[in-house]
Amino acid sequence: MTPPTPTSTFNVECLAQFNLNCLVIFAALYQEKSVTRASERLNIGQPAASNSLSKLRLIFQDPLFFRRNAEMVPTAVADDIAKHVIPLLSGIGDVLERYNVPPCVQASGSI
């Protein structure tokens, strides 16, 4: 599979309907292995993190994580998703940093 180029086509309409913030929350859950720590790291409430995880479980038709002792353990599907999503999110962070976009800046206005 060849990597996408700036002129590659992909289903923009489908991505526009998907809340990409769920993938940011997924990455934090994957790295922190805890809803509490992930929500604290992202400065969101635990219910928001739990709701995002519930949505992702429905979308991917997989539990994504299971509880073992006090830790959330990723399923094979979650491991596969993380393998693809976390580098993409890191790349987005690199682009924002390259163009001196302050962290946590909120876009305003309309397109």
C-alpha positions in Angstrom: 0.0 0.0 0.0 1.5 3.4 -1.0 1.3 6.3 1.4 -1.1 9.1 0.5 0.3 12.1 -1.2 -1.1 15.6 -0.9 -3.0 15.1 -4.1 -4.3 11.6 -3.1 -8.1 11.3 -2.8 -9.8 10.0 0.2 -13.3 10.1 1.5 -13.4 13.6 3.0 -17.1 13.4 3.5 -16.8 10.3 5.6 -14.1 11.8 7.7 -16.2 15.0 8.2 -18.9 12.8 9.8 -16.4 11.1 12.1 -15.4 12.9 15.3 -11.7 12.8 15.1 -11.4 13.9 18.7 -12.5 10.3 19.5 -9.1 9.2 18.1 -7.3 11.6 20.3 -9.1 10.3 23.3 -8.4 6.7 22.1 -4.7 7.5 21.9 -4.7 8.9 25.5 -6.6 5.9 26.8 -4.2 3.6 25.0 -1.1 5.3 26.4 -2.5 5.9 29.9 -4.3 2.6 30.3 -6.9 4.4 32.5 -10.0 6.5 31.8 -9.2 8.7 34.8 -5.6 9.4 33.8 -6.5 9.9 30.1 -9.3 12.4 31.0 -7.0 14.3 33.4 -4.3 14.4 30.7 -6.8 15.8 28.1 -8.5 18.1 30.6 -11.9 16.6 29.9 -14.4 14.9 32.2 -14.4 11.1 32.7 -17.9 10.9 31.2 -16.6 12.5 28.0 -13.8 10.0 27.7 -16.1 7.1 28.5 -18.6 8.3 25.9 -15.9 8.5 23.3 -14.8 5.0 24.1 -18.4 3.7 23.9 -18.7 5.3 20.4 -15.5 3.8 19.3 -16.5 0.3 20.6 -19.6 0.5 18.4 -17.8 1.8 15.4 -15.1 -0.8 15.5 -17.4 -3.5 16.8 -14.8 -4.5 19.5 -14.5 -3.8 23.2 -11.0 -2.2 22.5 -10.0 -2.5 26.1 -10.7 -4.9 29.0 -10.0 -4.4 32.7 -7.3 -6.4 34.4 -6.8 -5.3 38.0 -6.7 -1.5 37.9 -5.5 -1.2 34.3 -7.2 -1.1 30.9 -5.6 -3.7 28.6 -6.0 -3.2 24.8 -7.4 -5.8 22.6 -5.7 -6.9 19.4 -8.0 -4.5 17.5 -7.0 -1.6 19.8 -3.3 -2.5 19.3 -3.8 -2.4 15.5 -5.7 0.9 15.6 -3.0 2.5 17.8 -0.3 1.3 15.5 -1.9 3.5 12.8 -3.5 6.3 14.7 -0.8 7.4 17.1 1.8 8.1 14.4 -0.8 10.1 12.5 -1.7 12.2 15.5 2.0 12.7 16.2 2.4 13.9 12.6 -0.4 16.4 13.0 1.3 17.6 16.1 4.6 18.0 14.2 2.8 20.1 11.5 1.2 22.3 14.1 4.6 22.8 15.8 6.4 23.5 12.5 4.0 26.4 11.8 4.2 27.6 15.4 0.5 26.9 16.1 0.3 27.3 19.9 -0.8 24.2 21.7 -4.4 24.1 22.7 -5.3 26.9 20.3 -9.0 26.9 19.3 -10.0 27.7 15.7 -12.7 30.3 15.5 -14.8 31.8 12.8 -16.4 29.9 9.9 -15.1 28.4 6.7 
